[in-house]
Amino acid sequence: MAQEDKFIVPHRKPAVGKSTVVSVRLPDTMLAKLENVAAQTGRTRNELVQMCIDYALARLEIPEE
């Protein structure tokens, strides 16, 4: 796998700014994977979900119809 394709989980930085609570439903298998990564990295599920969303939004491409 190329380095730019990897999702790297850096050490925690202090939170900044206002935040809003959002509820989301995840398949049990996805939640289990998220819990596993959280246990391995010492990150919270919330931190990991935020990191995943940041990663996806930075690479998002919406094709022309």
N, C-alpha and C positions, 0 to 999 in steps of 0.2 A: 504494500500500500504506500502510495506517495505521501511524503510528509505533509503536504497541503491538504490531504484528505483526512488527516487524523484530527480527532477532537481531543485537544489537550486540556486537562483540568489543572489550572495553576493554583498556587496557594491562595488562601482567602485574603481579600482586601476588605476594609471597612465599608459598610453600605453608606451611600450618599443619596440625598434627595428624598422626595416624597414617594410613597408606594401605595398601591391599591390592591386589595384582596380580589383574586379572581379564582373561580372554581372551575375545575376541568375534570372530565371523566377519562380514565385511562384503562386500557385492557389490563387484566390481571398479569399477563405475561410481561407487558411493558413496565408495570409497576415493580414487578419482581426484579427486572434488570436494573431499574433505577435504584432500588433499595440495595442491590449488590454493589453498584458503583459508589453509592453513598457510604456504604460500610468500608469499601476499599480505600476511599479517598478522604474520609472524615468530613465530607461535605454534607449539607442537609439536602433533602429532596428539593426544597425550594431553590436553593442555590443552583443545583444541577439543572433544574427546569429552566431557570433564567439563563443559564449559560447556553443551554441547547437552543433556546429561542433566539438569543443574540447571534449564535453561530449560524442558524438557518436564515435569519433576516439579512445578515451581512452577505450571504451568498445567494439570496433569492433572485430568481429570474422569472419574469412573467412573459411567456411567449405571446407574440402577436397572433390574433385570430384571423 
